[in-house]
Amino acid sequence: MTVARRVRVSGLVQGVFFRAWTQQQAQRIGVNGWVRNCPDGSVEAHLEGSESAVQDITERMRKGPSDARVDEVHVRDAEFDGFTRFEVRH
């Protein structure tokens, strides 16, 4: 079953390659969608894929890359948009 989720990660997550790292993780496990920095210092991602793949990347985002410090992660269901790749948005 394909699912779509919106994830917002807060903490020290900008300026530590969080977006590029998320893109690499998504491509590695077959999740499509996007990731972007938000004005409040958080990072937001739209994730689409199998339930297990989306859950896998969400768990990875709870830890983040080595230089990040993740304080909070909020996950909610989202509308499926049919993305065919994963992109970093600016």
Helices and strands as residue ranges (DSSP letters): E 2-12, H 18-29, E 32-37, E 43-50, H 51-63, E 69-77, E 86-89
